[in-house]
Amino acid sequence: ANPRAVQPHLLKCFENIASLQFSSEESPTPDILAMVSQEGERVSLGRNLKARPPPEEWLTALEKR
């Protein structure tokens, strides 16, 4: 499962989160480094939030941050 595949659906799930910034293009389980709003504002999340399957788990963790 590609964690980047959720990008087109983020606005449906979260208010004003247009995209996520990941640590590495090559990694199958990258760190989620930041949330980016529709206006381009970037909120850094730090490290230790891995995008590992299943996506429901890391999306829930993202929501709690």
Backbone as CSV, one residue per row, in Angstrom:
resi,resn,N_x,N_y,N_z,CA_x,CA_y,CA_z,C_x,C_y,C_z
1,ALA,0.841,-1.189,0.000,0.000,0.000,0.000,0.878,1.241,0.000
2,ASN,0.563,2.161,-0.866,1.307,3.400,-0.984,0.664,4.473,-0.111
3,PRO,1.356,4.965,0.926,0.760,5.974,1.807,0.424,7.276,1.091
4,ARG,1.107,7.550,0.007,0.852,8.782,-0.739,-0.491,8.746,-1.479
5,ALA,-1.074,7.573,-1.593,-2.349,7.427,-2.304,-3.505,8.121,-1.583
6,VAL,-3.334,8.471,-0.313,-4.409,9.160,0.419,-4.477,10.656,0.115
7,GLN,-3.439,11.207,-0.517,-3.363,12.658,-0.747,-4.638,13.242,-1.371
8,PRO,-5.209,12.645,-2.432,-6.403,13.248,-3.033,-7.634,13.245,-2.115
9,HIS,-7.599,12.472,-1.037,-8.766,12.309,-0.172,-8.661,13.074,1.153
10,LEU,-7.548,13.740,1.388,-7.325,14.389,2.687,-8.358,15.459,3.016
11,LEU,-8.730,16.273,2.034,-9.708,17.331,2.311,-11.080,16.772,2.671
12,LYS,-11.372,15.549,2.235,-12.640,14.912,2.596,-12.614,14.411,4.047
13,CYS,-11.412,14.109,4.524,-11.260,13.531,5.867,-10.926,14.567,6.941
14,PHE,-10.160,15.588,6.568,-9.679,16.585,7.533,-9.965,17.984,7.011
15,GLU,-10.317,18.868,7.916,-10.594,20.247,7.524,-9.296,20.965,7.159
16,ASN,-9.205,21.386,5.916,-8.113,22.212,5.386,-6.732,21.551,5.403
17,ILE,-6.642,20.248,5.407,-5.356,19.586,5.178,-5.357,19.155,3.715
18,ALA,-4.582,19.888,2.899,-4.567,19.633,1.460,-3.566,18.555,1.077
19,SER,-2.460,18.467,1.831,-1.452,17.461,1.518,-0.601,17.168,2.744
20,LEU,0.153,16.100,2.626,1.114,15.717,3.656,2.494,15.704,3.027
21,GLN,3.488,16.068,3.818,4.869,16.000,3.353,5.512,14.774,3.989
22,PHE,6.060,13.896,3.159,6.684,12.662,3.619,8.197,12.786,3.583
23,SER,8.887,11.963,4.381,10.333,12.045,4.506,11.090,11.520,3.298
24,SER,10.577,10.493,2.635,11.344,9.868,1.563,10.412,9.346,0.487
25,GLU,10.797,9.550,-0.741,10.009,9.031,-1.857,10.184,7.524,-2.016
26,GLU,11.327,7.001,-1.616,11.629,5.591,-1.819,11.080,4.673,-0.726
27,SER,10.938,5.186,0.464,10.539,4.359,1.596,9.066,3.950,1.511
28,PRO,8.776,2.658,1.719,7.370,2.230,1.748,6.644,2.663,3.020
29,THR,7.393,2.978,4.086,6.802,3.464,5.339,7.515,4.744,5.785
30,PRO,7.314,5.836,5.060,8.016,7.078,5.397,7.452,7.748,6.640
31,ASP,8.238,8.648,7.209,7.742,9.524,8.269,6.858,10.584,7.624
32,ILE,5.811,11.002,8.344,5.005,12.134,7.902,5.596,13.352,8.603
33,LEU,6.171,14.254,7.828,6.895,15.386,8.393,6.025,16.606,8.649
34,ALA,5.007,16.809,7.802,4.222,18.036,7.926,2.864,17.883,7.250
35,MET,1.932,18.734,7.704,0.637,18.904,7.049,0.689,20.244,6.334
36,VAL,0.069,20.292,5.143,0.058,21.530,4.365,-1.393,21.903,4.075
37,SER,-1.742,23.159,4.378,-3.114,23.625,4.165,-3.322,24.021,2.706
38,GLN,-4.574,24.313,2.353,-4.891,24.778,1.010,-4.218,26.118,0.699
39,GLU,-3.957,26.901,1.729,-3.305,28.203,1.551,-1.790,28.078,1.494
40,GLY,-1.264,26.868,1.680,0.177,26.650,1.636,0.865,26.733,2.982
41,GLU,0.090,26.911,4.054,0.684,26.939,5.390,1.144,25.534,5.755
42,ARG,2.331,25.447,6.332,2.927,24.151,6.666,3.040,24.024,8.179
43,VAL,2.542,22.917,8.713,2.640,22.633,10.141,3.523,21.401,10.297
44,SER,4.678,21.588,10.899,5.631,20.505,11.094,5.125,19.541,12.161
45,LEU,5.325,18.256,11.921,4.881,17.230,12.876,6.046,16.566,13.588
46,GLY,7.269,16.873,13.203,8.419,16.207,13.790,8.556,14.801,13.241
47,ARG,9.243,13.976,13.968,9.481,12.596,13.527,8.582,11.635,14.298
48,ASN,8.753,10.366,13.997,8.082,9.252,14.693,6.601,9.109,14.384
49,LEU,6.149,9.680,13.281,4.792,9.386,12.808,4.974,8.683,11.472
50,LYS,5.002,7.371,11.521,5.238,6.545,10.332,3.933,6.268,9.601
51,ALA,4.002,6.286,8.301,2.851,5.958,7.458,2.912,4.471,7.111
52,ARG,2.542,3.643,8.078,2.534,2.184,7.901,1.112,1.684,7.735
53,PRO,0.958,0.620,6.954,-0.388,0.026,6.845,-0.864,-0.469,8.205
54,PRO,-2.126,-0.448,8.479,-3.202,0.081,7.649,-3.283,1.599,7.773
55,PRO,-3.719,2.282,6.710,-3.764,3.742,6.745,-4.682,4.303,7.819
56,GLU,-5.717,3.572,8.210,-6.627,4.067,9.244,-5.881,4.360,10.543
57,GLU,-4.853,3.572,10.841,-4.102,3.781,12.093,-3.285,5.055,12.049
58,TRP,-2.531,5.280,10.977,-1.703,6.484,10.959,-2.525,7.731,10.674
59,LEU,-3.659,7.605,10.006,-4.548,8.762,9.838,-5.165,9.173,11.161
60,THR,-5.494,8.199,12.011,-6.003,8.478,13.356,-4.921,9.163,14.190
61,ALA,-3.682,8.669,14.098,-2.573,9.282,14.826,-2.325,10.714,14.342
62,LEU,-2.472,10.935,13.045,-2.329,12.271,12.480,-3.394,13.207,13.054
63,GLU,-4.597,12.728,13.160,-5.698,13.532,13.681,-5.447,13.950,15.129
64,LYS,-4.801,13.091,15.902,-4.534,13.386,17.322,-3.428,14.408,17.516
65,ARG,-2.597,14.612,16.497,-1.518,15.592,16.605,-2.074,16.943,16.316
